[in-house]
Amino acid sequence: MNGTPASTGPAPSPGAAGNPGGSTLSGPATLFRRVLLQGKYEALAMLRNGEQLILAIILPLLALVGLTVTPFLDGMGASRINVAVPGILALCAMSTAFTGQGIATGFDRRYGVLRFLSTTPLGRGGLIAGKALSVLVVLCLQVVVVTLVALLLGWQPPAAGWLPGLLLLVLGAGAFTALGLLVAGTVRPEATLAITNLLWILLGALGGIVIPGERLPGAAQAVVHYLPSGALGESLREAFLGGTLNGAAALVLLLWTVIAGAAAIRWFKWN
């Protein structure tokens, strides 16, 4: 499925027995190439899936336009679009890394794809690396699309905000990928579908991603900064509004990545 060639061993010398024509056989693909091929396959599979494409591109763009034409974010920055875009970028990371990858992995597990690929030369580590790579590829595409639309709507990000912003997006993608794999590897695929979609709605609306924490109810404000959604949303707003890196939020994202990743390694079921 991942297009990796089978291991053939060392190439025989010309004229060797069983190789009268003197032709040589290519060696096995390196692990790096296997991961690249798997990442390419996973990314194309996500982009060709209509439901995944709606979740990854269409819904974030609709939310961007909605926040731009409504007064909900008034008073929080120089313009609505400047406040809205960082939250939409954070929503893209959650859509692809958590919901999209979680659902895809859950159904791969149901149909035995994970068990099959884990026994190939790609291995379990290569399979997970390929999935992480596919998330980054799709996220890059999302960033490009959202940025182009946002610039057309008048977005004016500071140049100093891009480096911390992109770093935080990678950290956020890591945290949400780990969480998505944890859910996909421990519950039934149908439950994964329900859990990831429900959390996408709840975290998107009340988790500090699209709506800044100070605009949420009092109870939500007390915990939102400790959620991966709140940490990513708030830190991206600081990066793209002020050009600064929120170290505390980056630490929260790193902790979520480590804890969720360790839990996934411990309890992930491959069949």
C-alpha positions in Angstrom: 0.0 0.0 0.0 2.8 2.4 0.8 4.7 1.7 -2.3 7.9 0.5 -0.6 10.0 -2.1 -2.5 10.6 -5.4 -0.8 14.0 -6.2 0.7 16.2 -8.0 -1.8 19.6 -8.2 -0.1 22.9 -7.3 -1.7 23.1 -7.1 -5.5 24.9 -10.0 -7.1 28.0 -9.4 -9.2 27.7 -9.7 -13.0 27.8 -13.4 -14.2 26.8 -14.8 -10.8 24.8 -18.0 -10.7 21.1 -17.3 -11.2 21.9 -14.0 -12.9 23.2 -14.9 -16.3 22.5 -11.6 -17.8 24.7 -9.8 -15.4 21.8 -7.5 -14.2 21.8 -6.1 -10.7 19.0 -5.9 -8.2 18.3 -2.7 -6.3 18.7 -2.7 -2.5 15.9 -2.0 -0.1 14.6 1.5 0.4 15.9 3.4 3.3 13.7 4.1 6.3 13.7 7.8 5.4 12.3 7.0 2.0 9.7 4.6 3.4 8.5 7.3 5.8 8.4 9.9 2.9 6.3 7.5 0.8 4.0 6.7 3.6 3.6 10.4 4.5 2.8 11.2 0.8 0.2 8.4 0.7 -1.4 9.6 4.0 -1.5 13.2 2.9 -3.0 12.4 -0.5 -5.6 10.2 1.1 -6.6 13.0 3.4 -6.8 15.6 0.6 -8.9 13.2 -1.6 -11.4 12.6 1.1 -14.3 15.1 0.7 -15.3 15.0 4.4 -11.6 15.6 5.5 -11.3 18.4 3.0 -14.4 20.2 4.3 -13.1 19.8 7.9 -9.5 20.9 7.0 -10.2 23.8 4.6 -13.9 24.8 4.0 -15.0 25.1 7.7 -12.0 27.1 8.8 -12.5 29.5 5.9 -16.2 29.9 6.7 -15.3 30.6 10.3 -12.7 33.2 9.2 -15.2 35.0 7.0 -17.8 34.8 9.8 -15.5 36.3 12.4 -14.5 39.0 10.0 -18.0 40.2 9.1 -19.5 40.0 12.7 -18.6 42.3 15.6 -17.8 39.5 18.0 -14.0 40.3 18.1 -14.4 44.1 18.2 -12.1 45.8 20.7 -9.5 43.1 20.8 -7.1 44.4 18.1 -6.6 46.8 15.3 -9.0 44.9 13.1 -11.3 41.8 13.3 -9.2 40.0 10.7 -6.0 40.4 12.6 -7.6 38.8 15.7 -9.4 36.1 13.8 -6.6 34.6 11.6 -4.4 33.2 14.4 -7.4 31.4 15.9 -8.3 30.0 12.5 -4.8 28.7 12.0 -5.0 27.0 15.3 -8.3 25.5 14.3 -6.7 24.1 11.1 -4.0 22.4 13.2 -6.7 20.8 15.4 -8.8 19.8 12.4 -6.0 18.0 10.6 -3.9 16.6 13.5 -6.7 15.6 15.9 -10.0 15.1 14.1 -8.7 14.1 10.7 -5.8 11.9 11.7 -7.8 10.4 14.6 -10.7 9.3 12.4 -8.4 8.0 9.6 -6.3 6.0 12.0 -9.3 4.6 13.8 -10.7 3.2 10.6 -7.3 2.0 9.4 -7.2 0.1 12.7 -10.7 -1.4 12.2 -9.9 -2.7 8.7 -6.6 -4.2 9.7 -4.5 -1.7 7.8 -2.4 -0.7 10.8 -1.7 -4.3 11.7 -0.6 -5.1 8.2 1.6 -2.0 7.8 3.2 -2.5 11.2 4.6 -5.9 10.0 6.2 -4.4 6.8 9.7 -3.0 6.6 8.1 0.4 7.4 7.5 -0.8 10.9 5.4 0.8 13.6 7.8 3.7 14.2 7.9 4.5 10.5 4.1 4.3 10.2 3.7 6.8 13.0 6.4 9.1 11.5 4.6 8.9 8.2 1.3 10.0 9.8 3.0 12.9 11.5 4.6 13.9 8.2 1.3 13.9 6.5 -0.2 16.2 9.2 2.6 18.7 8.6 2.1 18.5 4.8 -1.6 19.2 5.0 -1.1 21.8 7.7 1.3 23.7 5.4 -1.3 23.6 2.6 -3.9 25.0 5.1 -1.6 27.8 6.2 -1.0 28.8 2.6 -4.7 28.8 1.7 -5.8 30.6 4.9 -3.0 33.2 4.5 -3.9 34.0 0.9 -7.6 34.4 1.8 -6.8 36.5 4.9 -4.5 38.8 3.0 -7.3 39.4 0.5 -9.5 40.3 3.5 -6.9 42.8 4.8 -4.8 40.8 7.3 -1.6 42.6 8.2 0.6 40.3 10.4 3.9 41.6 11.8 6.9 40.0 10.1 8.3 39.1 13.6 5.3 37.0 14.3 5.9 34.3 11.6 8.8 32.5 13.3 7.1 32.0 16.7 3.8 31.4 15.0 5.0 28.6 12.8 6.9 27.1 15.7 3.8 27.1 17.8 1.8 25.6 15.0 4.2 22.7 14.8 4.0 22.2 18.6 0.3 22.3 18.4 0.2 19.8 15.6 2.4 17.5 17.6 0.1 17.7 20.7 -3.1 17.2 18.7 -1.6 14.3 16.7 -0.6 12.5 19.9 -4.1 13.0 21.3 -5.7 11.9 18.0 -3.6 8.7 18.0 -4.4 8.1 21.7 -8.2 8.2 21.0 -7.9 6.2 17.7 -5.8 3.5 19.3 -7.9 2.9 22.4 -11.6 3.1 21.5 -13.8 1.7 18.7 -13.7 3.5 15.3 -17.3 4.6 15.7 -16.5 6.1 19.1 -13.4 7.8 17.7 -15.6 9.4 15.1 -18.0 10.7 17.7 -15.3 11.8 20.2 -13.1 13.6 17.8 -16.0 15.5 16.1 -17.6 16.4 19.5 -14.3 17.7 20.9 -13.6 19.6 17.7 -16.9 21.5 18.2 -16.4 22.0 22.0 -12.7 23.0 21.8 -13.4 25.2 18.8 -16.2 27.1 20.5 -15.1 27.0 24.2 -11.5 25.9 24.2 -9.9 29.2 23.4 -9.0 28.5 19.8 -11.4 30.6 17.7 -12.9 32.6 20.6 -10.3 34.3 22.9 -10.3 33.1 26.5 -11.4 36.6 27.8 -14.6 36.3 25.8 -15.5 32.9 27.3 -17.7 32.3 30.5 -15.9 32.6 33.8 -15.6 28.9 34.4 -14.0 28.3 31.1 -11.5 31.1 31.5 -10.1 29.3 34.6 -9.0 26.2 32.7 -8.7 27.2 29.0 -5.1 28.2 29.2 -4.1 24.7 30.3 -5.8 23.0 27.3 -3.9 22.4 24.1 -6.6 24.4 22.3 -6.3 27.4 24.6 -2.6 27.3 24.7 -2.3 27.2 20.9 -5.0 29.8 20.2 -3.8 32.4 22.8 -0.1 32.0 21.9 -0.8 32.3 18.2 -2.7 35.5 18.8 0.3 36.9 20.8 2.6 35.8 18.0 0.7 37.3 15.1 -0.6 40.4 17.0 2.6 41.3 18.9 5.4 39.3 17.3 6.2 37.5 20.6 6.6 33.9 21.7 4.5 32.8 24.7 6.9 30.4 26.5 4.4 29.2 29.0 1.9 28.2 26.2 4.7 26.5 24.3 5.5 24.5 27.5 1.8 23.5 27.9 1.8 22.2 24.3 5.0 20.3 24.8 3.7 18.7 27.9 0.5 17.6 26.2 2.6 16.1 23.4 4.7 14.1 25.8 1.9 12.9 28.0 -0.5 12.0 25.3 2.3 10.4 23.2 3.4 8.3 26.2 -0.2 7.3 26.8 -0.6 6.3 23.2 2.5 4.2 23.2 1.4 2.5 26.4 -2.2 1.7 25.4 -2.4 1.9 21.6 -4.0 -1.3 20.1 -2.9 -2.2 16.6 -5.9 -4.5 15.9 
